[in-house]
């Protein structure tokens, strides 16, 4: 079997807030998306809500291209929305916004989505990050899909950026997942013995008229419906650019590690979804402060220990892709905290200093704006 290309691409969704009020905008200013499209072409698109915008890199051969493009895309969006009095926020939820106060983008796909899913769709005031890695062989893509499911909670734990919802500390590091899980065809991916088996099941749904195509299967990890890639979808959007680059690099390395095992007639052990789902919940709730279940030993293990095991497993692959520093940045995330942890620290610090709930949440938005733009030059 020919080795995969392991090309990489990243999609990010952002929020746009009013500089004056820090609120999410109800509707996009007239002409804004045209301005963005004129500069970025197909690398930018509207999202379900008018306060959102999505960007995507081109197909990248190395992690430096990913970093350069994400930085450029974030900068271009920030520059274009600045004259409209808007700021860019890379976070999966806004601290106090309410879905009923926002308007969805007038587009057939989104109109149909709201009509089909009703209130479930109207709550989609959330943003995510998707990482595509090129795995061209259909059968290999199915095999790696099955094996890679194990690592889904570990990526969620490192990416949390949505601790607040409608003005409240939810107690979760990723409340986005709670909202997203209300959608159909989400959660952990199914296990398939072959690509043909996967396509047969998709054809049951399309043949019955339930979905148009596989793009409406929204698992945490899925075979992309558009590209010959495996697409990681579990992660919150990272406020820090370097955090996003780290997660993209780490996912790519993990898939290559699994391919290396296969080439040596080995494979990652298949674990039942109920165990992976338990770790997924713990990552959603506690982030990288969690203890996750070690399936082999049957005990809870601090995330820091599991991360070191992961980094050791992919060390050869990080060297192959020349992304050792980017992968090692996971230790930085762990030591200084994810976006969610940092947002909570700011909120509770302000409250302890006597700030009102509203003022403390406003301080969180100010930090999000500053951190989103910190690495843009």
Backbone torsions as a table, in degrees:
resi	resn	phi	psi	omega
1	UNK	NA	130.3	178.4
2	UNK	-66.3	138.8	-179.5
3	UNK	-63.8	144.8	176.1
4	UNK	-63.3	158.4	176.3
5	UNK	-73.5	-28.6	-175.3
6	UNK	54.7	32.1	170.0
7	UNK	-62.2	163.1	-174.1
8	UNK	-141.5	142.1	175.4
9	UNK	-145.6	150.6	-176.1
10	UNK	-131.3	136.4	172.0
11	UNK	-114.5	136.1	177.1
12	UNK	-129.7	145.3	175.5
13	UNK	-114.8	135.0	-177.7
14	UNK	-122.1	162.3	173.8
15	UNK	-106.1	150.1	175.1
16	UNK	-117.4	126.3	-177.8
17	UNK	-119.5	152.3	175.2
18	UNK	-71.2	129.9	178.0
19	UNK	-63.7	-33.4	-176.0
20	UNK	-75.4	-40.4	-172.4
21	UNK	-110.8	-16.1	-174.3
22	UNK	69.2	5.9	177.9
23	UNK	-79.4	153.6	166.8
24	UNK	-63.6	142.3	178.3
25	UNK	-73.7	142.5	-179.6
26	UNK	-71.4	-43.0	178.3
27	UNK	-139.9	151.4	179.5
28	UNK	-71.4	139.7	177.3
29	UNK	-58.5	144.9	179.9
30	UNK	-60.2	130.0	178.3
31	UNK	92.1	-10.2	-176.1
32	UNK	-64.1	-51.2	-177.6
33	UNK	-64.0	-32.8	176.2
34	UNK	-64.7	-40.5	176.8
35	UNK	-61.9	-45.3	-178.7
36	UNK	-65.0	-42.8	-179.6
37	UNK	-66.2	-34.8	179.5
38	UNK	-62.4	-34.3	-178.9
39	UNK	-88.2	-40.3	-170.0
40	UNK	-109.3	-7.3	177.3
41	UNK	59.5	-133.1	-176.7
42	UNK	-76.8	-1.5	178.4
43	UNK	-81.1	-2.3	177.1
44	UNK	-133.3	146.6	178.7
45	UNK	-155.6	157.0	174.4
46	UNK	-71.7	163.7	175.4
47	UNK	-119.3	-171.7	-173.6
48	UNK	-56.8	-46.1	178.8
49	UNK	-97.2	149.2	-178.4
50	UNK	-70.3	-15.1	176.9
51	UNK	-83.6	1.0	-176.9
52	UNK	-112.0	155.3	173.0
53	UNK	-145.6	142.8	-178.7
54	UNK	-117.2	140.2	175.1
55	UNK	-125.9	159.7	177.2
56	UNK	-147.2	138.2	174.8
57	UNK	-72.8	167.1	167.3
58	UNK	-78.7	-179.2	175.6
59	UNK	-68.3	121.8	-175.5
60	UNK	-108.8	146.4	179.5
61	UNK	-96.4	-18.9	179.3
62	UNK	-149.0	167.5	-172.3
63	UNK	-72.7	-25.2	178.0
64	UNK	-66.3	-35.7	175.2
65	UNK	-63.9	-38.4	177.1
66	UNK	-61.5	-48.8	-179.1
67	UNK	-59.7	-48.3	-176.9
68	UNK	-60.5	-43.4	-178.4
69	UNK	-70.3	-42.5	178.6
70	UNK	-62.9	-41.5	177.8
71	UNK	-61.5	-44.6	179.9
72	UNK	-64.9	-40.6	-179.5
73	UNK	-66.9	-45.3	177.9
74	UNK	-60.0	-43.0	-178.7
75	UNK	-64.3	-42.7	-178.9
76	UNK	-62.9	-41.9	178.6
77	UNK	-63.7	-46.6	-178.5
78	UNK	-59.7	-42.3	-179.5
79	UNK	-65.2	-41.2	-175.5
80	UNK	-72.6	-32.7	-178.5
81	UNK	-86.6	-13.6	-177.8
82	UNK	-57.9	-45.9	179.7
83	UNK	-63.3	-19.3	177.7
84	UNK	-86.0	3.7	-178.9
85	UNK	75.0	29.7	-176.2
86	UNK	-116.3	154.8	175.8
87	UNK	-122.7	153.2	-179.9
88	UNK	-95.5	135.5	177.6
89	UNK	-128.6	122.0	173.8
90	UNK	-99.2	91.3	177.6
91	UNK	-157.4	155.6	-173.0
92	UNK	-84.1	-17.5	171.1
93	UNK	-141.8	159.7	172.1
94	UNK	-95.8	141.7	-172.6
95	UNK	-59.2	-31.1	-176.0
96	UNK	-134.4	-2.0	-176.8
97	UNK	-60.9	155.0	177.9
98	UNK	-123.0	132.1	-175.3
99	UNK	-56.8	-36.3	-175.7
100	UNK	-68.2	-13.3	-180.0
101	UNK	-91.1	-0.4	-174.8
102	UNK	-113.8	162.4	179.7
103	UNK	-118.4	138.9	178.0
104	UNK	-82.9	159.7	-177.4
105	UNK	-68.6	128.8	180.0
106	UNK	-74.2	90.7	-177.8
107	UNK	-146.7	141.3	-173.8
108	UNK	-53.4	-45.0	-178.7
109	UNK	-58.8	-42.3	-178.1
110	UNK	-77.7	-33.9	173.9
111	UNK	-60.3	-44.9	180.0
112	UNK	-66.2	-37.4	-180.0
113	UNK	-63.2	-44.5	179.7
114	UNK	-66.9	-40.4	179.2
115	UNK	-63.0	-39.0	-178.4
116	UNK	-73.8	-45.6	-170.1
117	UNK	-102.3	-10.4	174.5
118	UNK	55.9	-129.2	-173.4
119	UNK	-62.8	-28.5	177.4
120	UNK	-59.5	-45.0	179.0
121	UNK	-69.2	-35.1	-176.9
122	UNK	-67.2	-18.8	178.6
123	UNK	-86.9	4.7	-174.3
124	UNK	-78.7	55.3	177.2
125	UNK	-91.0	54.3	-172.2
126	UNK	-137.6	154.9	177.9
127	UNK	-128.3	152.5	179.4
128	UNK	-141.1	176.9	175.0
129	UNK	-125.8	134.8	179.5
130	UNK	-120.4	133.4	179.8
131	UNK	-116.1	122.4	177.8
132	UNK	-103.0	132.8	173.8
133	UNK	-126.1	130.2	-175.2
134	UNK	-70.2	117.7	173.8
135	UNK	-135.0	94.3	-165.9
136	UNK	-74.5	-31.5	-177.7
137	UNK	-75.8	125.7	-175.0
138	UNK	-60.7	-44.8	-177.4
139	UNK	-67.8	-39.9	177.9
140	UNK	-64.7	-38.0	179.1
141	UNK	-60.5	-40.5	177.6
142	UNK	-67.0	-40.6	-179.1
143	UNK	-64.3	-45.6	180.0
144	UNK	-70.7	-31.6	174.8
145	UNK	-56.5	-46.9	-178.1
146	UNK	-64.0	-46.3	-176.1
147	UNK	-71.7	-38.2	-174.3
148	UNK	-73.2	-13.2	-179.9
149	UNK	-56.9	-30.0	-179.3
150	UNK	-54.7	-37.4	-169.8
151	UNK	-87.7	-5.9	-176.6
152	UNK	-52.9	-48.5	-179.1
153	UNK	-62.4	-32.3	-178.0
154	UNK	-66.3	-35.6	176.7
155	UNK	-72.7	-38.8	177.3
156	UNK	-59.9	-42.2	-178.0
157	UNK	-59.8	-36.0	-177.9
158	UNK	-81.1	-13.0	-169.6
159	UNK	-109.1	-5.6	-170.3
160	UNK	-50.7	129.2	176.3
161	UNK	-144.8	22.4	-174.6
162	UNK	-135.3	64.5	-178.5
163	UNK	-83.8	-15.3	-175.3
164	UNK	-111.9	150.3	175.4
165	UNK	-152.0	122.2	177.6
166	UNK	52.5	42.4	173.5
167	UNK	85.3	5.8	-177.0
168	UNK	-120.5	144.5	168.2
169	UNK	-74.1	111.9	-173.7
170	UNK	-75.6	-15.3	-174.0
171	UNK	81.9	-1.0	178.4
172	UNK	-112.2	147.1	175.4
173	UNK	-79.3	-26.2	177.3
174	UNK	-134.1	85.6	175.1
175	UNK	-71.9	-21.2	175.6
176	UNK	-51.8	-40.2	-178.1
177	UNK	-65.3	-36.4	178.3
178	UNK	-62.5	-39.8	178.0
179	UNK	-69.8	-46.4	-176.7
180	UNK	-63.0	-36.5	-177.2
181	UNK	-67.7	-10.6	173.3
182	UNK	-72.8	-18.6	-179.8
183	UNK	-74.8	151.9	173.9
184	UNK	-75.1	159.5	174.4
185	UNK	57.0	39.5	175.6
186	UNK	-117.1	-175.7	177.6
187	UNK	90.7	-160.2	-177.3
188	UNK	-66.2	146.7	179.9
189	UNK	-72.5	154.2	172.9
190	UNK	-73.4	166.5	177.8
191	UNK	-107.9	131.7	-178.0
192	UNK	-128.2	143.9	179.4
193	UNK	-79.6	-20.8	-177.4
194	UNK	-158.2	165.7	175.9
195	UNK	-66.5	-35.7	178.6
196	UNK	-62.2	-39.4	178.5
197	UNK	-64.2	-41.7	177.7
198	UNK	-59.9	-49.6	-177.7
199	UNK	-64.6	-33.8	177.3
200	UNK	-62.1	-41.4	-180.0
201	UNK	-69.0	-37.9	175.8
202	UNK	-62.5	-40.2	-179.2
203	UNK	-66.2	-26.9	174.0
204	UNK	-61.7	-44.3	-178.5
205	UNK	-71.5	-42.2	-179.7
206	UNK	-71.7	-37.6	180.0
207	UNK	-65.4	-31.9	178.5
208	UNK	-82.1	-4.8	179.7
209	UNK	79.7	15.7	180.0
210	UNK	-75.6	-42.6	176.6
211	UNK	-132.3	156.4	179.2
212	UNK	-78.3	-38.7	-177.7
213	UNK	-162.0	-178.3	-174.6
214	UNK	-70.7	-8.1	178.1
215	UNK	-66.8	-15.9	177.7
216	UNK	-97.5	17.4	165.5
217	UNK	-99.5	113.2	-167.2
218	UNK	-111.9	42.4	-179.5
219	UNK	-62.1	163.2	177.0
220	UNK	-60.1	-29.6	178.1
221	UNK	-144.3	128.7	-174.9
222	UNK	-148.2	158.2	165.9
223	UNK	-70.9	124.8	-179.2
224	UNK	-60.6	141.6	177.2
225	UNK	-79.8	-15.5	-175.6
226	UNK	-108.0	-28.5	-172.8
227	UNK	-129.9	158.6	175.4
228	UNK	-80.3	63.7	-175.2
229	UNK	-133.0	160.5	161.8
230	UNK	-96.5	131.7	-171.9
231	UNK	-116.0	113.7	175.2
232	UNK	-82.4	122.9	-174.2
233	UNK	-123.4	-1.0	-174.0
234	UNK	-70.9	-25.5	-167.0
235	UNK	-76.6	141.1	163.5
236	UNK	-63.3	158.4	172.7
237	UNK	-72.6	137.0	-176.6
238	UNK	-86.3	131.7	176.7
239	UNK	-67.1	-42.9	178.7
240	UNK	-82.0	130.4	177.0
241	UNK	-59.5	-42.3	-177.5
242	UNK	-66.4	-31.6	175.0
243	UNK	-64.1	-42.1	179.7
244	UNK	-63.3	-43.1	179.2
245	UNK	-63.3	-40.0	178.4
246	UNK	-59.6	-49.4	-176.9
247	UNK	-65.5	-38.0	177.2
248	UNK	-63.4	-45.3	-180.0
249	UNK	-64.3	-41.3	-177.4
250	UNK	-67.0	-39.8	178.5
251	UNK	-64.3	-43.4	177.8
252	UNK	-59.1	-44.9	179.9
253	UNK	-64.7	-37.9	-179.3
254	UNK	-64.1	-41.3	178.4
255	UNK	-66.2	-38.8	178.0
256	UNK	-66.9	-36.9	177.0
257	UNK	-60.3	-42.8	177.9
258	UNK	-64.4	-38.1	178.0
259	UNK	-66.3	-39.0	177.2
260	UNK	-59.2	-44.3	178.3
261	UNK	-58.8	-45.2	-179.5
262	UNK	-60.4	-42.3	-178.7
263	UNK	-65.3	-17.0	176.9
264	UNK	-102.9	18.4	-178.9
265	UNK	59.7	35.8	175.1
266	UNK	-124.5	171.2	175.0
267	UNK	-159.2	157.4	174.6
268	UNK	-69.8	139.5	-177.8
269	UNK	-63.9	139.7	176.4
270	UNK	-82.3	126.7	179.7
271	UNK	-111.7	146.1	-180.0
272	UNK	-67.4	148.7	-173.8
273	UNK	-65.5	-27.5	-178.7
274	UNK	-63.0	-32.8	178.6
275	UNK	-75.1	-43.8	177.5
276	UNK	-62.3	-39.3	179.4
277	UNK	-62.2	-34.8	178.1
278	UNK	-65.0	-44.1	176.7
279	UNK	-67.0	-34.6	177.0
280	UNK	-60.7	-44.5	177.8
281	UNK	-62.8	-43.9	-178.5
282	UNK	-64.0	-36.9	176.5
283	UNK	-68.1	-39.6	177.5
284	UNK	-62.8	-41.1	-176.8
285	UNK	-77.4	-48.4	-169.4
286	UNK	-110.3	-11.0	-177.2
287	UNK	64.5	-146.8	-177.6
288	UNK	-81.4	3.5	168.9
289	UNK	-84.8	-0.5	-175.1
290	UNK	-74.9	157.7	159.6
291	UNK	-101.0	125.7	179.5
292	UNK	-104.4	156.4	-177.6
293	UNK	-75.0	124.5	170.8
294	UNK	-85.9	109.6	-171.2
295	UNK	-63.8	-37.4	-177.9
296	UNK	-68.2	-42.7	-177.4
297	UNK	-89.5	-19.2	-179.3
298	UNK	70.8	30.7	-179.9
299	UNK	-132.9	160.0	174.6
300	UNK	-81.7	135.6	-176.8
301	UNK	-127.6	135.5	177.5
302	UNK	-55.5	141.2	-177.6
303	UNK	-57.5	-34.2	-179.3
304	UNK	-57.8	-39.5	178.9
305	UNK	-68.3	-42.0	179.6
306	UNK	-64.8	-38.1	178.8
307	UNK	-61.6	-43.3	179.0
308	UNK	-62.2	-37.5	176.9
309	UNK	-63.7	-41.7	179.2
310	UNK	-63.0	-45.8	-178.5
311	UNK	-64.2	-35.0	176.3
312	UNK	-67.6	-41.3	-178.8
313	UNK	-62.7	-35.4	-175.1
314	UNK	-102.2	11.0	-177.2
315	UNK	-57.9	-44.2	179.5
316	UNK	-62.4	-37.4	-177.5
317	UNK	-74.5	-37.4	175.7
318	UNK	-63.1	-38.3	176.1
319	UNK	-65.5	-41.2	-180.0
320	UNK	-61.1	-42.8	-178.6
321	UNK	-87.3	-0.9	-179.0
322	UNK	55.9	47.7	-179.8
323	UNK	-131.5	35.1	-178.8
324	UNK	-59.0	-42.4	-178.2
325	UNK	-66.7	-40.6	-179.2
326	UNK	-64.9	-42.7	178.8
327	UNK	-67.4	-41.3	179.9
328	UNK	-65.4	-18.3	177.9
329	UNK	-60.4	-18.5	176.2
330	UNK	-57.1	-33.3	177.2
331	UNK	-66.6	-33.9	177.1
332	UNK	-65.3	-45.5	177.7
333	UNK	-56.9	-44.1	-178.2
334	UNK	-63.9	-40.8	-174.2
335	UNK	-78.3	-39.0	-177.9
336	UNK	-99.7	-8.3	174.7
337	UNK	100.2	151.0	173.5
338	UNK	-72.6	174.7	174.8
339	UNK	-57.0	-42.8	-179.4
340	UNK	-60.6	-45.4	-179.7
341	UNK	-64.0	-40.1	-179.1
342	UNK	-69.5	-38.3	175.1
343	UNK	-59.9	-45.0	-179.4
344	UNK	-65.1	-38.9	178.4
345	UNK	-60.9	-43.9	178.9
346	UNK	-63.8	-46.4	-178.8
347	UNK	-59.1	-49.8	-177.0
348	UNK	-71.9	-30.7	175.0
349	UNK	-64.2	-44.1	179.7
350	UNK	-66.3	-40.4	178.8
351	UNK	-64.6	-40.6	179.8
352	UNK	-65.9	-27.9	179.3
353	UNK	-83.5	0.8	176.0
354	UNK	102.5	3.5	179.3
355	UNK	-70.4	150.1	175.1
356	UNK	-70.0	166.3	176.2
357	UNK	-56.1	-44.2	-177.4
358	UNK	-65.8	-42.6	-179.3
359	UNK	-67.3	-37.7	178.9
360	UNK	-65.6	-39.9	178.0
361	UNK	-68.3	-35.5	176.9
362	UNK	-63.5	-35.8	177.0
363	UNK	-64.6	-33.9	176.8
364	UNK	-64.6	-45.1	179.4
365	UNK	-62.1	-41.9	178.6
366	UNK	-59.7	-40.7	177.8
367	UNK	-65.6	-42.1	-179.6
368	UNK	-60.7	-43.8	178.2
369	UNK	-61.3	-46.4	-178.3
370	UNK	-65.8	-42.6	-178.5
371	UNK	-70.3	-36.3	177.4
372	UNK	-60.8	-38.6	-175.3
373	UNK	-94.8	-2.6	-170.4
374	UNK	-60.7	-37.8	-176.2
375	UNK	-97.9	11.0	-180.0
376	UNK	-91.8	130.1	-179.4
377	UNK	-134.2	NA	NA
